[in-house]
Amino acid sequence: MSDPREVIIIGSGPAGLTAAIYTARANLHPLVIEGEPSSTSDQPGGQLMLTTEVENYPGFPDGIMGPDLMSNFRSQAERFGADILTKKVTRVDLSSSPFGVWVGDPTEETPSYLANSLIISTGAKALMLELPNELSLVGHGLSTCATCDGFFFRDQEIGVVGGGDSAVEEAVFLSRFGSKVTIIHRRDELRASKIMQERALSNPKIDFLWNHEVVEYLGGTKLEGVKVRNVLTSEISELPLSGLFVAIGHTPNTEIFKGQITLLDNGYIQTEHDSSKTNVDGVFACGDVQDFTYRQAITAAGSGCMAAIDTERWLEEQDLK
Ligand code: NAP
């Protein structure tokens, strides 16, 4: 094991790589442990690796493909000297500084790396229906973000799965674009707050398909509809759709930090107001792992910049820079 790094960044979505650009330019020689390719959104580059066209990231008037945007972030971080390691962090020890970070076998006694400060940017994953063909349809009619993709479905029929605040909020937002929005919910009542329910129920463009679950995606390379099952009668029917938004919740990637850092009741990392500081001195968090409100690439990138500046100042204060 070598000397402690000044900063290790765990995760490589917009938050982690922005933190890498800023800490690299501040001469902190960051090591970014970017994760390993996998079949879920929990992979190097984060959720944008599973999207197609990104039209709302400022600076790209003609839009940019999600993977291309992340590749640009990565090259920019490397240009200033960030080291990027394609491994998954399997364990951390936040009990004392320098902090221990393991990649590979988590039962090894000695950590793979030590770091004077840590930036956690492991993101969150949108829960999915776990149906065949799901990942290949993401970005091709299937989405988990209405703010990102609603615009592509102007005057088309759209479905939303779920019955919570997210599903209702997405449906109301999508009703601005689509010719019709159908909320497909597995029960006959919504979990969403009353005010959100009223907004959806009174919206003439929103229909409800109660007591139904999606059992199959229809279409080849592009979503053309869904097969749904009536959970009361088991009857199967088909619903033609151009777009389907799955809004059944998100889960933050905080498993390896449990018991070592303060998490909120919903599992997200607690950060101080207007700061990326966690309750552990020297550990900072940014991006979707601590944000369940905005969840946008640009807000994640902004918070990555905050974490880098907070880290730099903290190292300076500790005389560790
Ligand atoms: P949520 O409240 O957990 O709701 C998830 C919904 O998805 C539920 O209706 C659930 O059905 C359904 N669901 C879960 N797994 C499913 C599956 N496998 N197949 C089909 N349906 C499934 O999640 P959320 O809506 O993302 O909200 C998370 C938190 O953020 C909540 O506290 C919410 O109030 C908050 N939030 C607030 C706002 C706002 O105030 N503007 C906006 C968004 C979110 P069941 O109802 O049958 O369990």
Boltz pocket constraint, residues with backbone or C-beta under 6 A from the ligand:
constraints:
  - pocket:
      binder: B
      contacts: [[A, 128], [A, 129], [A, 161], [A, 162], [A, 163], [A, 164], [A, 165], [A, 166], [A, 167], [A, 169], [A, 184], [A, 186], [A, 187], [A, 189], [A, 190], [A, 191], [A, 213], [A, 247], [A, 248], [A, 249], [A, 250], [A, 292]]
      max_distance: 6.0
